[in-house]
Amino acid sequence: MIHPVILCGGSGTRLWPASRKAFPKQFAPLIGKESLYQATLRRFSGPDYASPLILTGDDFRFMATEQARAIGLADARVIVEPVGRDTGPAILTAALLLRDVPDALMLVAPSDHVIADTGAFRRAVTRGAGAAASGALVTFGVTPDRPETGYGYLELSEAPTGDGAIPLESFREKPDLATAEAMLAAGNFLWNAGIFLFRPTDVIREFEAHAPELLGPCGDAIAKGAEDLGFFRLDAASYARSTAISFDYAVMEKAAKVAAVPLDSGWSDLGAWDALWKIAPPDESGVATEGAAIAIDCRDSYLRSEDPAMQLVGLGLDGIVAVAMNDAVLVIAKDRAQDVKAVVGALRAAGASQADDYPRFHRPWGWYETLCLGGRFQVKRIMVKPGGVLSLQSHMHRSEHWVVVEGTAEITIGDEIRLVTENESVYIPLGKKHRMANRGQLPMYLIEVQTGAYLGEDDIVRYEDVYNRG
């Protein structure tokens, strides 16, 4: 039985503005209607696959669970990492959780990659299972079709000729163009996809040999961890003692028995906007558009609008990426797509909230977005999912008006609880305890109008919260 281990972290900078720290790319529907994370879960489901083990941060635990349930994977187990420590401690923690499972094979993969041909990928996993079952640490490498300088490489002991796993000679860092061209010509190099397959006991043994300092912190984080609303929360103090190190550096580059399986399945790590341009695919003029975008007399360009109400038009563009959202627009030279991190850094330095905040703020109970913001007022649209309950709270600096536009809200104001239906409204006085809930079977939407001297999200005194937030 193959046990998927999905690594679901990330800083959300490489595909800004559609991906941000508050809403990294794996949760966004960048290709089709489902998110990259949901596509990953589907790829790792079926009769040969156990329920997935998902490692994610505290901010994304509810989103990870909600998106998994939306595609029918209610039994996915979410492990909450209290602090990011790179892939080394994350994979060791998963192995420790799975080491007592008989005949288990761990299939470790990022949550934000694209694999177009699921069948080809699963056949590659089957080819690697034999080597993994015999004690090898198996990694998957993408057959290169160009001299790419943006990926690390795997050097094989021989050029791939058959269907099995091939002994791995070395890992190579991202090369310059001349080196990449030489690697492509040699025929025994693959792009490093960061996907692995092995038995838990084998990888733990390699950690014992090459990174023993991680075993104590990760083991203690599990032993002292606790269940929390259906998640398993690793102990924060213990996990923080672990060294931040990648799995490649900690183990794979030092292990004696490592093999690679060639992967030819339409893979992309979506590391930059030009990767979306390639997948689109571009037309005969090299132009690709997504959403409410129109290209006129353009060449070699990618135009994307994330908001149906935001019409993006390009005229006479050549070699440009333009991405429009309702709160930010990115326009860059396509050959500078790898440099978007610098854009995010500049925005942070300028104090722009768009650097990290997403215009739609996701919460355990649903989401909200700001429609209009003025000096002493703010208008929000709020969606509360079925069963969602906001915290019992009050505000010191603002009052609120709620207008239900779809569904029925259960509203608490002080000691009074009442139902408010579509086209009805309520007023929440400054300082009054209140909350809303959706007890129905469909999403509930309302418009919130805030008025007051201060409208920040930190003006919340929380008394009760079903999601155990502070």
Secondary structure in CASP SS format (residue, H / E / C, confidence):
PFRMAT SS
TARGET T0000
AUTHOR 0000-0000-0000
METHOD secondary structure of the structure
MODEL  1
M C 1.00
I E 1.00
H E 1.00
P E 1.00
V E 1.00
I E 1.00
L E 1.00
C E 1.00
G C 1.00
G C 1.00
S C 1.00
G C 1.00
T C 1.00
R C 1.00
L C 1.00
W C 1.00
P C 1.00
A C 1.00
S C 1.00
R E 1.00
K C 1.00
A C 1.00
F E 1.00
P C 1.00
K H 1.00
Q H 1.00
F H 1.00
A C 1.00
P C 1.00
L C 1.00
I C 1.00
G C 1.00
K C 1.00
E C 1.00
S C 1.00
L H 1.00
Y H 1.00
Q H 1.00
A H 1.00
T H 1.00
L H 1.00
R H 1.00
R H 1.00
F C 1.00
S C 1.00
G C 1.00
P C 1.00
D C 1.00
Y E 1.00
A C 1.00
S C 1.00
P C 1.00
L E 1.00
I E 1.00
L E 1.00
T E 1.00
G E 1.00
D H 1.00
D H 1.00
F H 1.00
R H 1.00
F H 1.00
M H 1.00
A H 1.00
T H 1.00
E H 1.00
Q H 1.00
A H 1.00
R H 1.00
A H 1.00
I C 1.00
G C 1.00
L C 1.00
A C 1.00
D C 1.00
A C 1.00
R E 1.00
V E 1.00
I E 1.00
V E 1.00
E E 1.00
P C 1.00
V C 1.00
G C 1.00
R C 1.00
D C 1.00
T H 1.00
G H 1.00
P H 1.00
A H 1.00
I H 1.00
L H 1.00
T H 1.00
A H 1.00
A H 1.00
L H 1.00
L H 1.00
L H 1.00
R C 1.00
D C 1.00
V C 1.00
P C 1.00
D C 1.00
A C 1.00
L E 1.00
M E 1.00
L E 1.00
V E 1.00
A E 1.00
P E 1.00
S C 1.00
D C 1.00
H C 1.00
V E 1.00
I E 1.00
A C 1.00
D C 1.00
T H 1.00
G H 1.00
A H 1.00
F H 1.00
R H 1.00
R H 1.00
A H 1.00
V H 1.00
T H 1.00
R H 1.00
G H 1.00
A H 1.00
G H 1.00
A H 1.00
A H 1.00
A H 1.00
S C 1.00
G C 1.00
A C 1.00
L E 1.00
V E 1.00
T E 1.00
F E 1.00
G E 1.00
V E 1.00
T C 1.00
P C 1.00
D C 1.00
R C 1.00
P C 1.00
E C 1.00
T C 1.00
G C 1.00
Y C 1.00
G C 1.00
Y E 1.00
L E 1.00
E E 1.00
L E 1.00
S C 1.00
E C 1.00
A C 1.00
P C 1.00
T C 1.00
G C 1.00
D C 1.00
G C 1.00
A C 1.00
I E 1.00
P E 1.00
L E 1.00
E E 1.00
S E 1.00
F E 1.00
R E 1.00
E C 1.00
K C 1.00
P C 1.00
D C 1.00
L H 1.00
A H 1.00
T H 1.00
A H 1.00
E H 1.00
A H 1.00
M H 1.00
L H 1.00
A H 1.00
A H 1.00
G C 1.00
N C 1.00
F E 1.00
L E 1.00
W E 1.00
N E 1.00
A E 1.00
G E 1.00
I E 1.00
F E 1.00
L E 1.00
F E 1.00
R C 1.00
P H 1.00
T H 1.00
D H 1.00
V H 1.00
I H 1.00
R H 1.00
E H 1.00
F H 1.00
E H 1.00
A H 1.00
H H 1.00
A C 1.00
P H 1.00
E H 1.00
L H 1.00
L H 1.00
G H 1.00
P H 1.00
C H 1.00
G H 1.00
D H 1.00
A H 1.00
I H 1.00
A H 1.00
K C 1.00
G C 1.00
A E 1.00
E E 1.00
D E 1.00
L C 1.00
G C 1.00
F E 1.00
F E 1.00
R E 1.00
L C 1.00
D C 1.00
A H 1.00
A H 1.00
S H 1.00
Y H 1.00
A H 1.00
R C 1.00
S C 1.00
T C 1.00
A C 1.00
I C 1.00
S C 1.00
F H 1.00
D H 1.00
Y H 1.00
A H 1.00
V H 1.00
M H 1.00
E C 1.00
K C 1.00
A C 1.00
A C 1.00
K C 1.00
V E 1.00
A E 1.00
A E 1.00
V E 1.00
P E 1.00
L E 1.00
D C 1.00
S C 1.00
G C 1.00
W E 1.00
S E 1.00
D C 1.00
L C 1.00
G C 1.00
A C 1.00
W H 1.00
D H 1.00
A H 1.00
L H 1.00
W H 1.00
K H 1.00
I H 1.00
A C 1.00
P C 1.00
P C 1.00
D C 1.00
E C 1.00
S C 1.00
G C 1.00
V E 1.00
A E 1.00
T E 1.00
E E 1.00
G C 1.00
A C 1.00
A E 1.00
I E 1.00
A E 1.00
I E 1.00
D C 1.00
C C 1.00
R E 1.00
D C 1.00
S E 1.00
Y E 1.00
L E 1.00
R E 1.00
S E 1.00
E C 1.00
D C 1.00
P C 1.00
A C 1.00
M C 1.00
Q C 1.00
L E 1.00
V E 1.00
G E 1.00
L E 1.00
G C 1.00
L C 1.00
D E 1.00
G C 1.00
I E 1.00
V E 1.00
A E 1.00
V E 1.00
A E 1.00
M C 1.00
N C 1.00
D C 1.00
A C 1.00
V E 1.00
L E 1.00
V E 1.00
I E 1.00
A E 1.00
K H 1.00
D H 1.00
R H 1.00
A H 1.00
Q H 1.00
D H 1.00
V H 1.00
K H 1.00
A H 1.00
V H 1.00
V H 1.00
G H 1.00
A H 1.00
L H 1.00
R H 1.00
A H 1.00
A C 1.00
G C 1.00
A C 1.00
S H 1.00
Q H 1.00
A H 1.00
D C 1.00
D C 1.00
Y C 1.00
P C 1.00
R E 1.00
F E 1.00
H E 1.00
R E 1.00
P C 1.00
W C 1.00
G E 1.00
W E 1.00
Y E 1.00
E E 1.00
T E 1.00
L E 1.00
C E 1.00
L E 1.00
G C 1.00
G C 1.00
R C 1.00
F E 1.00
Q E 1.00
V E 1.00
K E 1.00
R E 1.00
I E 1.00
M E 1.00
V E 1.00
K C 1.00
P C 1.00
G C 1.00
G C 1.00
V E 1.00
L C 1.00
S C 1.00
L E 1.00
Q E 1.00
S E 1.00
H C 1.00
M C 1.00
H C 1.00
R E 1.00
S E 1.00
E E 1.00
H E 1.00
W E 1.00
V E 1.00
V E 1.00
V E 1.00
E E 1.00
G C 1.00
T C 1.00
A E 1.00
E E 1.00
I E 1.00
T E 1.00
I E 1.00
G C 1.00
D C 1.00
E E 1.00
I E 1.00
R E 1.00
L E 1.00
V E 1.00
T C 1.00
E C 1.00
N C 1.00
E C 1.00
S E 1.00
V E 1.00
Y E 1.00
I E 1.00
P C 1.00
L C 1.00
G C 1.00
K C 1.00
K C 1.00
H E 1.00
R E 1.00
M E 1.00
A E 1.00
N C 1.00
R C 1.00
G C 1.00
Q C 1.00
L C 1.00
P C 1.00
M E 1.00
Y E 1.00
L E 1.00
I E 1.00
E E 1.00
V E 1.00
Q E 1.00
T E 1.00
G E 1.00
A C 1.00
Y C 1.00
L C 1.00
G C 1.00
E C 1.00
D C 1.00
D C 1.00
I C 1.00
V E 1.00
R E 1.00
Y E 1.00
E E 1.00
D C 1.00
V C 1.00
Y C 1.00
N C 1.00
R C 1.00
G C 1.00
END
